[in-house]
Amino acid sequence: MDVTSGGPGRWKVLAICCLSLFVVGLDTTVVNVALPSIGAGLGVGTRGLEWTVDAYTLVLASLLISSGALADRIGRRRVFRLGLVVFGAASAACALAPDVGVLVAARVLQGVGGSMLSPVALAIVVNVITEPRERARAIGIWAAVFGVSMAAGPLAGGALVSAFGWRSVFWINLPVVLLALALTVRYVPESRAERPRRLDGPGQLLLTVVVGGAVAVLIEGPHLGWGSPAAVAGYVLVAAAAGAFGWVESRRAEPLMDPRLLRRPPFLAAVAGAVVVFLALSATLLLTTLYLQQARGTTPVAAGLVTLPMAVAATVCAPVSGMLVGRYGARPPLLLAGGFVTAGGLCLVGIGDHTDIRLLSVALLLVGTGFGFANAPITHVAVSALPPERAGVAGGITSTARQVGSALGIALAGGLLVDAPPAGLALASRPGWLLVAGCGLVVLLTALAARPAGASPAGRTGGGSSGGSGRTRAAVKAGRQGNG
């Protein structure tokens, strides 16, 4: 099969890679709506349920860049197939878990497998679709699939839990993984980077400690006490690991994540935007799921249906956002994203036990619209803020930032509800909706850091442009050098 830039097989490769991306993104959020059923089935409270979600996302966030570098070195298809096998086996282990400890361990293994899928699949796509305009279309489709998978998780999870029980949200992964594995063997070519980066063991270890430690402190803090010796020790560990990470990475020839990149304001704004957008999404999903099922007593499928407007809005707005970025630059869709997320959060800052479900659906519609508009411009700002040869690095860092945001959203929202009885969930969740609105305001600030379309770059180092079409084409063309 011809998978060259002009061959017909390249779109089949894109479809196969999008299939893997869909299952990874879906698994990030599909579990949310199953949490009350998991808690009842395994006899675990909110704190344990937070770890059920965050064990997956924090491992995924920690390993994304290293998995991409490994694939560049030993072969992308090889690592992609290994990721599918690990992800599928871990999904089966989740479905069979007899207690929450086994479930969390299996979710960690899922995160390891998932880290081999998302960045590696994108590297495969940019290797077989090399014509700039076609690649831009492919990346637009890619971003839309990821957004849809994240937003559709609660609806799919609700239907599965209501029909087959909570274990079905993990069993459903197996046929998708097997199909993707078979298609990969048949259609996906092997590829490697011409100049693969070295693996950065010390940087990887320190990044894992920083991400995992921060999330652990947020989840365990309400239980231990924010001023307890254990919590203070956690603060010190995370701060020391972060400082050591910056010191180590600044002295390596090929660092896992070059701290100097964060000195570029547009790139830093894009990373911050990625964190807060996914923080807002994951917090919204957790707050909504627990409120509907525990405070209002709705069924899982009914809770999923309430989130349907969010999924639809994200699906519709993601491709529109890509077109706006191509025509007008990143700033207009980022302004829309920030405005809609802020409005959605503000709708529910006064939520009560008997709040009209229609108001909740409107709020979710607004958050979903903002989420749909946010992904494409954030990625565009990150890539355009760096020289073309660093486009792949930019994509890898923003992918990590998204998963960090997801983990932090679960930890922060869960911390608000950890000791709340069902009758007090609505009141306890109000600060969470203020948090969502605040995330929208941060996105608005990110929009101000994005250069309007047509603005000239700030120098020839790639430090400022986020908008011109020529700069976009250069960044897209350079994407083949990285793994996104």
N, C-alpha and C positions, 0 to 999 in steps of 0.2 A: 504493500500500500504506500502511495506517495504522500508523505507528510511534509514535503518542502513547502516553502511559502506559497507556491502556486498550485500545490497538489490538493486533491479533494480530501485527503485524510486528516488535514490539520484541524478541521472543525470537529471531527470525531474525537480527536485527542482533547480538544477543549471541552467537549461534552463529558468525556470520561473524568477529566480533572475536576470539572464543576460538580460532578456527582460525588466525588470524595470531599470536596469543599462543603457541599450541602450537608453531608452527614456529620462532619466535624462541627459546623456552625449550629446545626440542629441540636446536637448533643450538649451544646453549651447552655441551651435554654429549655429544651424539652423536659428536662428533669424537674424544672421549677414547679410545674403544675402537679407533678407526682409527689412532691415533698410531703404534704399531709398524709397521703396514703402510705408512703415509705415510713414516716414516723409512727403511724399506727401499726403497721405490719411488723416493724422491727423494734418497737418500743423505745424510740429515741426522741429527744427533744429538739428544740430549735438549734442549739449549738451543734449537735451532731449532724443535723440536716445541712447546716452551713458548710460543714466540712465535706459533705457528700457532693456539693456543687463545687466548692473551691479547690478541693483536692485535684480535680480535673483541670480547672482553668489556670491554677498557679503553676502546675507542672508544664502545661502547654505553653504558658508565657515564658517560662524559664528556658525551655529547650528549643524554641522556634529557630533562633539564629544558628545555634550549633547544628541542628538537624539539617538546615540548609547548607551549611559549610561542609558537613559530612557527605551530603548528596553530591555537591560539586566535586568532591575529591574521589569518591568510589563509584559514582554512577547514580543519576537521579531516578531512573526507573527501578534500579535495585532497591534503593532506600524507600521509594514510594511503595513498592510491593511489600517490603518488610513492615512499613507502617500500617498497611491494610491488614496484614496478618495479625500484628500486635493489637490493633484497634478491635478487630473482630473477636479475638480470643478474650480480650479484656471485657468486651461487651457481654459475652457469654458468662464470664465470671461475675459480673455485676448482676445479671439476671438470676444467677444461682446463689447469690450471697446469703448465708444463713443469719448474719448479724451485721451491724453497722461497721464494725472493724474491717471485715472482709470486703464490704462494699466500698469503703473509702480506699482500701488498698487497690482494689480493682479499678477504681476511678483514677488513681495515680497512674496505673498501667495504661489506661485509656489515654491519658494526657501524653504519655510517652509516644504512643502510636499516632495520636493526632498531630503531634509536633512534626512527624515525618510526612504528613500529608499536605497541609496547607501551603507552606513555603515551597516545598519540592514540586507540588503540582503546578504552581505558578511558574516556576523555573522551566518546567517541561513545556508549558504553553508558550512562553516567550522564546523558547528555543526552536519551536516548529512554526510559529507565526512571526515572521520577521519583517514583513512589509509594514511601515509605520502606521498607516491608516487602519489596516486590518488588525494590527496589534492593539491599537487604541480601542477599536470595537470589542475585541476579545477581553480586554481589561475591564471595559464597561460592563460586559456580560458577567464577568467574574465578580465584580463588586455587587451587582444586582443579586446574583445567586447567594452571595454571602449574607447580604442584608435580609433577603427573603427567608433564608434558613434560620437566622437568629429570631426574626419576628414571628415566624410560623411555628416555632417550637411549642409555645403554650397551647395552641389550638390542636396540634397533632398529639401532644401529650395528654390533653384532656380527653380526646376521643379514645386513645389507646387505654388509658387508665380506667375509664368508664366501662369499656367493653371487655378488657382482658386483664385488668389489674396492673399494678405499678411495674412489675417485672417486664411487661411487654415493651416499655419504652427503651429497654436495652436489647431485647430479642429482635426488635425491628431493624436494628443495625446489621444483623448478620446477612440477610439476603442482599442488602445494598452493597455490603463489603464484598461478598462473593461475586456479585455481578461486576463490580468495578475491578476486582482482581482478574476475572476472566477476560474482560475487555482490555485491560492493561497488557496482559500477555499477548493478546492478538494484535493490538493496534499501536501501542505506545513505544516509540523508539528509545534506545538508550542514549544518554548524552552526559557529558561532563564539562566543567568549566575549563577554559584554556589555561587559566592561571588560578587554580583553586586556593582559597585561603587556608592557612594552617588552623587546626583546632586549638582553641584557647581553653585548656583545662582549668587553670586558676580563675580566669574570668568567669567561666561557666559556673564553677562552684560558688563564687562570691555572689553572682547574680541570683542564683537559687536561694542563697541565704537571705539576701535582701528582700526578694519578692515573698518567699515563704515566711520569713520572720515578720514582715509587716502585716501580712494577712493573718498570721497566727495571733499576733498581738491584738488586732482588731476583733477577731472572733472570740478570743479567750478573755479579753480585757473586762467586759461586763461581769463575767463570772469570777475572775480573780480579784477584781478591784483595780482601777486605773493607777492607784498609788501603791499597790502591793509590791513587795520585793521581786516577785516573779515578773510582774509587768515592767518594773523599772529595769530589770535585767534584760528583758526583751528589747526595750528601747535602746539600751546600750549596745546590744548585739547588732541590731539593725543599723544603728549609726556607725558602728565600727566597721561593719561589713561594707556599708556604702562608701565610707572613706577609703577603705582598702581597695575596693573595686575601682574607684576613680584613680587611685595611685598606681595600681597594677596596669590598668588599661592604658594610661597615658604613657607608659614606658614600654609597651609592646609594639613590635613592628607591624603586626597584624592583629589588632585587638578584636575581641568579640564585639564590643561597642565602644567606639572612640568617644570619650567624653568631650573632646573638642567640637564635635558636631553640635552639641547642645549650646554652644556659644553663638550659633547663628539664630537670630530671633525668629525668622519664619519657620525654621525647622523645629525649634523648641516649641513654638506655638502649635505646630501640627501634632507633635507628640502629646502635648497637653490636651489638645482637642480630641485626639484618639482616646486618651484615658477617660476624659470626662463624658464623652458621648456614650461609651460602653458602660461606664459607671452608672449613668442615668438610666440606660436601658435595663441593666441587670437589677438595679434597685427597684425600678418600676415593676418589673416582672415579679420579683419576690414580694414586694408590698401588696401587689394586686392579688397574687395567688393566695397568700395567707389571709388577707382580709376577706376575700370572697368565700373561701372554703371553711375557714375557722370562725370568723366573726359573723358571716352571713349564712353559712351552712349550705352554700351552693354545691352542686356536684362538680367533679373535675371537668366534664364536658361542657357544662354551663359556664364554668370559669374560663375555659378555653374560648368559648364563643364570645364572651365579653371582650377578649383581647383581639378578636378578629379585625376590628377597625385598624388596630395598630399594624397588623400583618399586611392588610391590604394597602394601607398608606405607604408603608415602607417599600412594598413591591412596586407601586406606581411611581413613587417619587425618586427611587434610585436611578433608573435610566434617564429621567428628566434632569436630575442633578448632573449626570455625566454630560448631557448635551449643553447645559448651562456653563459648565466648566470649560468645555471646548470653545464655546462662543464668547463668553464674557469673563472668563477667569474664575478663580475660586471664591472671590468675595461675595457675590450675590447669593449662591447657594448656601454659603456658611452663615450669612445673615438670616436667611430663611430658616436654616436649621436651628440656630440659636434662639430665634424668636418663637418658633413652634414648641421647642422643648421647654422653654421658660413658661410659656402660656399653659402647657399641659401640666407642669408641676404646680403652678399657682391655682389651677382649677380645683385641686384637692387638698390644699393646705388646711381647709376647714372640714375635712371628711369626718363623718359620723357613722353611727351604727345603721342609720336608715337613709344614707345618701342615695339619691336617685341613681340607679344603674346607668341611666342614659348619660348623666353627667360623667360618670366614670368612663364610659365608652368614648365620650367626646375627648376627655383628657388623654386617653390612650391613643385616640386618633391623632391628636396633636403631637404627642411624643413620637409616635410612629412616623409621622410626616417629617419631623425634625431629624429623626434617625435616617430616614431615606435620603434626605438632602445632604447629610453630613459626610458619608463615607468617601465619595469620589473627590470632593475638594480637599479633604484632609490628606488623602494619599497624594493628590496633585501638589499640594503645598510642600509636603515633605520631599518629594522627588525633585521638584523645581528649585528648592532652596539649596540643593547641593550640586556639585559638578556632575556632569553626565556619568562619569565613571563610577560614581557612588550611588546611582539610582537603586541598585539592588540592596545596598545597605540601608537606604532610607526605607524601602518597603519592609525589610525585615524588622527594623526597629519599630515602625508604626504598627506592624502586626503584633509585636510583643506588647506595645502600649495598649492595644485594644484588649488583650487578654488580661493584662494587669488591671485595667479599668473594670472588667467584668468581675474579677475576684474581689476588688475593693468594694464594688457596689453591693455584692452579696454580704460581705463582712460588715459594712456600715449599716445597711438596712436590717440585717439580721440582729446586729447589736442593739438596735432600737426596740426590737420586738422580743428579745430573748426571754424576758421575765413577764411579758404581758399576758394576762389571761384572755381568752377569746372575747369577753365583753369589753376589754380595754384595748384591743388591737387598733381600732380606728384612731383613738386618741394618741396611742403610742406611735402610730405611723405618720402623724402630721409633720414632725421634723424631717422625715424621709422625703416627703413631697417638697419641702423647702429645699432639701439637698438637690432634688431633681431640677427644680427651678434655678438654683445656683449654678448647676452644670450648664444649663442653657445660657446663662450670662457669661460663663467662661468661653463658650463657643462664640458668642458675639465678640468678645475680646480677640479671639483667634482670628475672626474675620477682619478685624482692624489691622492685624499683623500681616494679612495676605495682601500682596501687591495687586492693584487693579490690573485687569487685562490691558496689555499694550504698554504697560510701564516698562521702562528700560531697566535691565539688570543693574544691580549695584556692584559694578566691577565685573571682572571676567572669571572670578572664582566660583560663580554660581551662588553667591550668598544671599540674593534677595528675590529673584524673580519667582513669581508664582503664576504668571498669567499669560505671556505672549505665546502665540501659537507656534512660532519657530522654536522657542525654548522648550515647549511641550514636545514637539517632534524630536528634538535632540535628546530629551530625557527618555522618551519612549524608545528611541533607537538604541540608547545605551542600556536599556533594560535587559538585553540578552547577556550582559556581563554579570548580572547578579541573580539572586534567587528570590527577591521580593519577600 
